[in-house]
Amino acid sequence: MSRFIKYYLEEIEKYGGIRNYVTAKSIEKKPFLNRIKKYAKDKYVIEAGCGSAANSIFLSNEGFHVTCVDKDPDMIEFAKQNFKSFKKKPKFINSDIRNLNKLKSNFDVSFSHGVLEHYRDQKIIELINSQLAIAKFVLISVPSNFFKSSQAINGDERFLDKKHWINLIQKTNGKLIESFGYFYDSNELKIRLLKLLSILTLNKLPKTKPYFGFVMGRR
C-alpha cells in the first residue's frame, strides 16, 4: 500500500467515512471548487492527479462531467472504490499526467490539488502546458510556504512562495488570470485560529495562507 493511500484511508476514517470526508473537503476547498465551477461553463472538467478523487466525487454529483487521471493504477482503483457510495461517477484514466496533451478531448477546466508541489520547476512548466493543450483554463491548488518541510506527507513536496509560482506560470504557454490564498485542513486548531484572524482583519492577515490557488488561461 502506497504512502498516499494509507494517508487517505486514515483521513477517511478520521472523518467517519467517505461521505463525511467528501463533504468536509468540499467545504474546506470551497474557494478552489467555486472557481472550477465559475470557469467550467459547459461543465466538462478533468482532474490531473486525482488521488482519493474527493474533488471529482463532489463535482460529479454537482452535475459536472468529470474525467479522473492518475498514473498510479492502485490509486485509480482506490478512487473507484470511493465512488461506489455515490450515484454519479466520472471517467477514469490510468495515465501519467505528462501525457494529457495526447487526449483529444477539449475540457473547460483541467485542475489539480496538491500535485504540482511534488515536481521540479521545469517539470511543473511542462505539466501546466500539457493541461493547457486540452483545457481552456487550468486551475491549480498547492500548499504554500506557510508549511515547513517537516510537514511533507511524501517527503518530496516543495513549499514555494507565491512569487516563485507566478514566475513559473509566466514561463508556460498560459497567462495568469487570477491568484488567491485560502485555508485548508481547517480542523487543525492553529489554522482555525488563523482563519478567524483573516476574517477579523478582512483577509489582510496572515499574509501567506496555507494554500495558493492559480487560474490560468490560454494565451
C-alpha positions, -999 to 999 in steps of 0.1 A, spaced: 0 0 0 14 34 -10 20 61 15 -7 83 -1 -34 56 0 -25 49 37 -28 87 43 -62 89 26 -76 59 44 -66 74 77 -82 107 67 -115 90 56 -116 71 89 -109 103 108 -140 119 92 -162 89 98 -165 76 63 -162 86 26 -194 107 25 -184 128 55 -149 131 41 -161 144 8 -184 168 24 -158 182 47 -132 185 19 -157 203 -3 -163 229 25 -126 233 32 -117 237 -5 -147 259 -14 -127 288 -27 -110 264 -51 -140 244 -61 -161 275 -66 -136 288 -92 -137 255 -110 -175 259 -113 -170 295 -124 -147 287 -153 -162 254 -164 -191 269 -183 -201 237 -201 -192 215 -170 -165 194 -187 -135 191 -163 -105 168 -158 -86 162 -126 -49 158 -133 -37 136 -105 -69 126 -87 -56 109 -55 -86 100 -34 -109 117 -60 -128 136 -33 -128 167 -56 -141 147 -85 -167 129 -64 -181 163 -53 -181 178 -88 -196 147 -104 -225 148 -80 -229 186 -87 -237 178 -123 -202 181 -139 -188 157 -165 -156 147 -148 -125 127 -160 -100 115 -134 -64 108 -143 -37 93 -122 -5 74 -131 -8 50 -101 -31 21 -110 -36 13 -73 -48 49 -67 -72 47 -96 -87 15 -81 -88 32 -47 -107 62 -62 -131 39 -80 -139 22 -46 -146 56 -31 -172 64 -58 -192 33 -50 -213 51 -24 -222 79 -48 -248 80 -77 -227 97 -103 -192 86 -114 -165 101 -136 -145 85 -163 -112 71 -150 -79 71 -170 -47 54 -157 -21 76 -173 8 99 -164 -5 135 -163 25 144 -185 7 127 -214 -26 147 -211 -18 165 -243 -23 132 -261 -60 133 -252 -83 145 -280 -109 159 -256 -113 196 -251 -122 204 -215 -134 236 -199 -111 232 -170 -81 210 -160 -75 211 -123 -52 197 -96 -49 200 -59 -18 190 -41 0 177 -71 25 201 -87 45 207 -55 60 172 -59 78 183 -91 108 204 -100 104 237 -118 109 226 -154 85 197 -150 59 220 -135 60 241 -166 57 211 -188 27 198 -168 9 231 -169 15 232 -207 2 197 -210 -31 207 -193 -34 239 -214 -33 218 -245 -66 201 -236 -84 227 -215 -94 263 -218 -85 270 -183 -61 254 -158 -67 257 -121 -41 246 -96 -41 245 -58 -8 240 -39 4 242 -4 23 274 3 55 283 21 32 286 52 42 250 57 76 236 68 94 208 50 89 186 81 52 187 74 55 170 40 35 138 36 55 122 8 88 139 15 93 154 -19 69 183 -16 83 218 -22 65 246 -3 72 275 -26 63 312 -21 38 330 -43 64 349 -63 81 316 -73 48 301 -86 39 332 -106 74 332 -121 68 296 -132 34 303 -146 49 332 -167 71 307 -184 42 285 -196 20 288 -226 -7 303 -205 -15 336 -188 -23 342 -152 -59 352 -148 -64 350 -110 -45 341 -79 -58 336 -44 -49 322 -10 -71 301 12 -73 279 43 -74 242 42 -73 214 69 -95 236 90 -98 210 118 -63 220 129 -66 244 158 -37 266 146 -53 270 111 -88 276 126 -74 304 147 -56 319 117 -87 317 96 -106 336 123 -78 362 123 -82 365 85 -119 372 89 -113 398 116 -87 416 95 -107 415 62 -83 389 47 -52 410 53 -36 387 79 -19 363 78 -3 375 46 6 339 35 -24 315 36 -18 277 39 -28 272 2 -23 291 -30 -47 289 -59 -39 300 -95 -62 303 -125 -46 302 -160 -59 306 -195 -45 301 -229 -26 330 -244 
